Amino acid sequence: MTEYTFPQVLDLKLELEPARFGLMPEDLFALAVRKNPKRSFLFVSRVLGKHLPIRPQVLPAAGKLLALACSGGGEWERWAGVVRGTDRTDFPTLMEALATSRVVLPPEERTLFVGFAETATGLARAVAACYDGAWDYLSTTRLPLDGWDTVYFEESHSHARTHLLHVAPGLGERAGWTRAVLVDDELTTGNTALKLVEALHRRFGIRRFTLLTLLDWTDEANREELARRLGVEIELVSLLHGRIVGEKRGTLPPFALDDCREWPGTPIAPQTLERGGSMGRTLLTPRDQAECEAFCRRVARSLGPAGEDTLFLGTGELIYEPALIAGYCGASAFHSTTQSPVYPLTGSAVTCGVQFQPPDGYSAAGYIYNVPQGRYRRVVLLAEQASFRAQGAQQLMGWLAGRGMEQQEVVLL
């Protein structure tokens, strides 16, 4: 039994099975208290580059470990070492090792990888990047797109409940997918993933599904019932399985984040770097993936080397490309804005944070966490040109200047 306690606020008891690949629970997550009446706690990932800063190497390493778990094994020691922090391989070398160890999917195994917005888009892209051959990738999103057919489904305990999945008009079983791999950072009940399983089966005739996740808190009953009803196969693969066996809620403290939503902010002059191809909200292919990696290397060269005092930030659903750019710049710290409100508490994964207007056109709110005073002198904010909202970025950059980051760059992709 593992117990997490925030005195007078929350007591959570977990039963944890041994994690795969020699990992410990603390390698994968820490706990925080979130502002949500349906679920008061949050498993804060240490590998996503979302709420917590990570070395950019950790995201592709976590994706590789999930891919190895999905494929049934392989050489995992280096990748687990990167996640644990004991392997300090530089980013270009690590990406080269990933490229030379990709699994080739044959045409008869054509696979659709799907990442869940907003937190798992980067992780799912990192999983798909471990494969060559017959695969495609899509992210769910909260951004409406004109000219595409849209599959809708709901996430019951999220702050932004409705997911959108955009596909080409008329695309159905001719897509040729025989399997779908749905990637998320955590499954609590698994109900959201199962809703997507049913939608994908009905739209594309897919009959084999893998739910691939870092943390699994589900039981099998709902999964088995849906598999029987649809006549499909559904397997679940995780790095860590456990059960939530006890939760005791106390009194929540004041929501004591800095609040910049009324600030004018710091004037910014974004640099726009055009790239073609999909970023995941529409169908992304292995060729698109290769072009994405080449683009990220070019952006990194234009930005120049980054030292220990540089923080790279992604925005909203844009995680994968900023992580790669940070890595190729040699940065040691990367994470992303989020729309998830979390209480900063002593002993929590989240100890400080700020709220601002979202710097994108689809998030309900904007937050960034765990940026210590005086830790960084330079910040590089990477956002999407098509959905960029300058007011939120100006507010965030103004707050970061007050934390010691006077050297600021905003890059629109």
C-alpha positions, 0 to 999 in steps of 0.5 A: 500500500502506498499512501499520499497525504496532504494534511487536511486536504487529501489522503490517497491510498494506492496499491501498485504492482511493480512497474516495467523495465525496472522503473519506480513509480516516482520515475513516472509520476508525482501527486497533486491536488487539482481544482475539479469537483469530479476528481480532486487529485492529479497524477502529474507525469514526470515524462510528458513535459506538461506540468513539470519541466523535463529534459527533452530526452525523457519524452522520446525515451518514454515513448520508446518504452511504451513501444517496447511494451506494446511490441513485447519487449526488446533492449530497454536499458538505455531508455529506462536509464534516460527516464530515471535520469541515470543515462545522460545521452545527448539528444541527437545521439538518442534520436539516432538510436531511436531511428536505427531501432524502429520496428517496421509495420508491414502493410497487412498490419497497417496501424492507426496511432491516436494521441489524446489531447491535451496531455498525451499528444507529445507522448503519442507522437513519440510512440509513433516515431518508434515505427516505420512502414504502414502506420498513420497518426492522429491526435484528438483535439479541442480545435475545430477545423473546417473541411474535415469530417469530425468524430466527437466523443466526451471525457467525463472528468476533464476540464475540457470534455469534448474531444474532436478527431478530424478525418478526411471526408468520406474516409471509412474502411478504405483507410485500411487500418487493421489495428488502432493503438490509443495512447494516453498518459493515464487511464483511470476508468478507461471509459474515454478510451472505450468511447473512442474504440467504439467510434473508430470501430463503427467508422473504420471497421477496425477490429484490433485495439491496444490501449497504451498508457503510462499509468493504468488504474482500470479494471477489465470489466468495462473493456471486456463487455465492450469487446464482446458487444462489438466483436473486437479485440481490446488489449491494455498495455501499461508501464505501471498498473495499480488500484485506487483503494482509498480517497479521503478529501479534506478542505481545499485551500485558497487557489493561490496562483499568481493571476495575470489574466488582466495584465497587458503583458510584455510586448512581443515580436514573434518569429514565424517559421513556416512548415508544411505537412500535418502536426497531428490533428489531421492524418500524419504519415511516416513521411510527415514524421521525417519532415517534422524531425528535419524541420525541428533540427532547422529551427534549432539551428536558427535558435542556436545552442541553449544552456542550463539557464534556458527554458523551452515552453510548448503551448496547449496541444503543441508538445512534440515539436517544441520538445524536439526543438529544445532537445536539438538546441541542447536544452535541459528544461522543457514543458508546456502550458496547460488548461488544468488548474492545480493547487500549489501545495507544500509536498505536492508535485506542483509548488507554484504557478500562474494563470493567464489567458490561453496563448492558443485559440482552443484552450479554456484557460492557461496555466504554467507550473513550477518555474522557480524564481531566478532559475532561468534567464532565457525563455523560448515559447513555441506556439502554433501560428494558426491558433496563436493568441498574442494577449495570453503570450504577452501575459505569460512573458511578462510574468516570466520576466518577473521570474528573471527571464529577460531574454525572451523569444516567441516562435510560431510554427 
